[in-house]
Amino acid sequence: MRLHWPLMALAALLMATAAARDGWDGWVARTKLPQTLTETSVEMHDRNGAVMRLFAVEDGRIRLAVPSGGVDPDMIDMLIAYEDKRFRSHNGVDGWAMARAVGQAFWSGRVVSGGSTLTMQTARLLENSGTGSIKGKLRQMRLAWALERKLSKDEILHLYLQHAPYGGRIEGVRSASYIWFGKEPRRLSPSEAALLIALPQSPEARRPDRHPEAARSARDRVLARVGADPVTARVPREMRPLPRLAPHLADALVADDPLNRRFDTVLDAGLQSQMEALARRHIADQPSGVSLAIMVADHQSGEVRARVGAPHYTDASGALGYVDMTRAKRSPGSTLKPVIYALAFDRGLAHPEMIFADRPTRFGRYAPQNFDGQFRGDVTARQALGLSLNIPPVALTHALGPERLMVTLRRFGAKPELPGGVPGLAVALGGVGLSLEDMVTVYAGLARLGRAQDLADTAPARMPGAQIIAPRAAWQVGDILRGIAPPTGALGGLAYKTGTSYGHRDAWALGYDGTHVIGVWMGRPDGTPVPGAFGGDHAAPILFEAFGRLKPIYDAPPPPPADTLMRATSDLPQNLRRFGPRDMKQRGPRLVFPPDGAILAQPDTFLKVEGGTLPLTILINGAPAATGVRERLVDIGRLGPGFTRIAVVDAAGQSVSSQVEIRP
């Protein structure tokens, strides 16, 4: 039977339509999609989530990541209502909008509306292509259809909000919200949301800082189109500066983890800003090339609250501002003296009211003098530390052994560097390299009554470490430091110590109360002298002002431990009344090396013993290893890995011991 020709025509039309559809489907399916995962700016945040530092991406652009739910829902609704009413229903290209745009252009003789959907605009942004040609428009339509097949509507909308231009180097709604309004885009007023909707259409012609009237008019058109109430609020007249707090810390975090895009610190942005302003103000009157560093920490939790590596992050004044002076190794001057006294109090070698002879003294070829070249005669340990005299702490270091001081610093968490590798008595007066971070860590341990506390910039609060010095010894040192007179006009009662390195290269001040510890360093990063710079005159006032900005009054120190011996000199036991060589001999042998707590890298070990009555007996983990020893330097052979207890007993039955760890 012969088919009727209309049916044949219909069949042909359907076949042609199907072929066209299949061809169109294949054409769209073959579309090569641009990269949708783009680099976003690295961000550093404070403990409360406030942005402290932003890094630019390629070409110096600021493109902040837009998290899910990070944009005000009212702005999303306003954007769709203004730009693409049928966004949720079309397949990437809105036929009605395109027809309307063509009709308007035909009747008016000019382009009235573009007809581009949000998906097409996203396609243009991803490929960074123009819209001035038919070829470009067709490419956007093809890419829009392809995007709609691969991504959800919310994913497409997220891409638009991530890449939309907002003038200058600003890309993305979150970047724009920070730059123009100084806040996250989670809560925007209708006026703010309308401006952020209008800007991407002509980001340069409508920049509020350059063309405020054009920006205002565009914003008002958005409000009128969506039926919002008109506003009289002014548009922002300038771009807000990018946050650049704690730049040295941000650089260090990025260097340690270059793939991370967000760093959450435990710093306080407000306090950091105040400390940076304090550093800039105090450095303004200093000679060219002088830098300054400040570090604030909560010694109860170990969290760093502020870290100022330099007053300026440039080298404009020759001060090498890009050098982080919280981490640079410098001579600590007299700021190690509290640690020496604490060790002596802990070991029973001294007491705050013990008498020391501050007079010319030679220790072998080493003959230290006081900073002013004068000697005070008989003084108590309290007076000697308060006046920062040099002879008593050097004598105590000689009695303790400089190795013990180095081990104690390491156990507190510091990383000292010795110029010659072997510590001598000069370490008592600053002959060792330590950073401001090291010293703040050590003073945090003193503030915690001798218990180590590592400091953290990003990690949550850490548990306190081992007990390094007896609580009573640390409390006695803090009691002395709280009695030192503050700078003129400053509030007294802060436990603090100043220091000045040899040649006026470094001026230091470190102090603590019941909760916080602050350290200040001033000097030239290149190590050249700063004539006339003293810790007491220059660093101490900054320390007290930093505490004043941190809190109105100091937090109370802990009470004295129950075993603290609080007596006048005349009421002390005989061996604690006056320090001298005779007393040292009466106290039996001293294990100079290895000191208690030492970590040794090689199992072959020598003992160095001072004092005591020969011959000596050496015990390893309680078992005799050598008897009748008449040498002060003893080879005890190879020790196994792990912890070992070494004891020395002299002929009078007096003993000393230390526990060491072998890490071969």
Secondary structure, DSSP 4 states (H G I P E B T S, - for coil): -PPPHHHHHHHHHHHHHHHHHHHHHHHHHT--PPP-------EEE-TTS-EEEE---GGG-EE----TT-S-HHHHHHHHHHH-TTTTTSSSS-HHHHHHHHHHHHHHSS-------HHHHHHHHHHT--SSSHHHHHHHHHHHHHHHHHS-HHHHHHHHHHH-B-STTEESHHHHIIIIISS-TTS--HHHHHHHHHGGGSTTTT-TTT-HHHHHHHHHHHHHHTTPPP--PPPP-SPPPPPBSSHHHHHHHHHH-TT-SEEE-S--HHHHHHHHHHHHHHHTTSPTT-EEEEEEEETTTTEEEEEES-S-SS-TTSS-TTS-TTTS-B--GGGGHHHHHHHHHHHTS--TT-EEEES---BTTB----TTS---EEEEHHHHHHTT-SHHHHHHHHHH-HHHHHHHHHHHT---B-SSSS--GGGGGT-SBB-HHHHHHHHHHHHTTTB----BSSSPPPPP--B-S-HHHHHHHHHHHHTSPPSTTSPS--EEEEEE-GGG-EEEEEEE-SSEEEEEEEE-TT----TT--IIIIIHHHHHHHHHHH-SSPPPPPPPPTT-----GGGS-GGGTB--HHHHHHT--EEEESPTT-EESSSEEEEEEESS-SSEEEEETTEEEEEEE--SEEEEEEPPSEEEEEEEE-TTS-EEEEEEEE--
